[in-house]
């Protein structure tokens, strides 16, 4: 038993020695804490800056024309068109054009599409309700963008 | 136009909870998954040194060690909600830190200039600057530690962390039979004692 206590003390001293010689740098701790902002559901928010449905108020568009929306982050815009209210087809465009993985979130359901090199993507038979898109960009400093929820 | 998502420090039941040192890992993970930066910070505070101690055993330069550490924590960000057994989080972190360290070692071995490879491959090179230590006993212990086999060093490093890894976790991280950890631990500690006495 006394040997065991000695073992524990020895390990504690070893820990102290290793820590004193090579302490965990504060900057490493700060970076680890900051990494939390990368988590998926904390992706950079793309704000809805244009919605043709809202523009109806000033009579520019009449009902029956495809609804257009624009989401914006400092680096990327996402254009979204509800091509047809009956077929529930969504067509999107990334600006600047780029290949990316696009997720469509609707309640607990996530569907995935790829944008092509021209930045185009589409989803079929999108259920009515609140949706949001997550865009996993490739090779940029802002690889993950999430749109605000919109009801379609 | 505001996001509907909550960023408040609340658990899944919507009640605020104190982030005490004794808060179970499962609660911290759940809260972090739900968006609590405070819960995440608590995880980093609790296990940052464990991750670091695994990485420093590989004797990287400071920048590389920091990169490896960051990779480990980003992995956890991705996996926060997918850790099946929250009590195994320390083992998961230590294993991830070890795997990422091995990956970084291999990457460096492939890309670094020859003269630097020689330096890295020098087993006798001390990983720490002992002159920085004011406590002479600690310095002696470190010097003795450096003389031990890599296997002993790796095992003792995992066993001396605070909080310590249990045997099950150590077995998982080092891929060692759980029954051999106790005897190996004793043998390594005896060796450490002898090396210290010799100094």
Interface residues (C-beta under 8 A of the other chain):
Chain A: X7 X10 X11 X12 X13 X14 X15 X16 X17 X18 X19 X20 X21 X22 X24 X25 X27 X28 X29 X31 X32 X33 X35 X36 X38 X39 X40 X41 X42 X45 X47 X48 X148 X149
Chain B: X1 X3 X4 X5 X32 X35 X37 X40 X41 X44 X45 X48 X49 X51 X52 X53 X56 X62 X65 X66 X69 X70 X73 X74 X77 X78 X80 X127 X128 X129 X130 X132 X133 X135 X137 X138 X139 X141 X142 X145 X156 X157 X159 X160 X161 X162 X164 X185 X186 X189 X192 X193
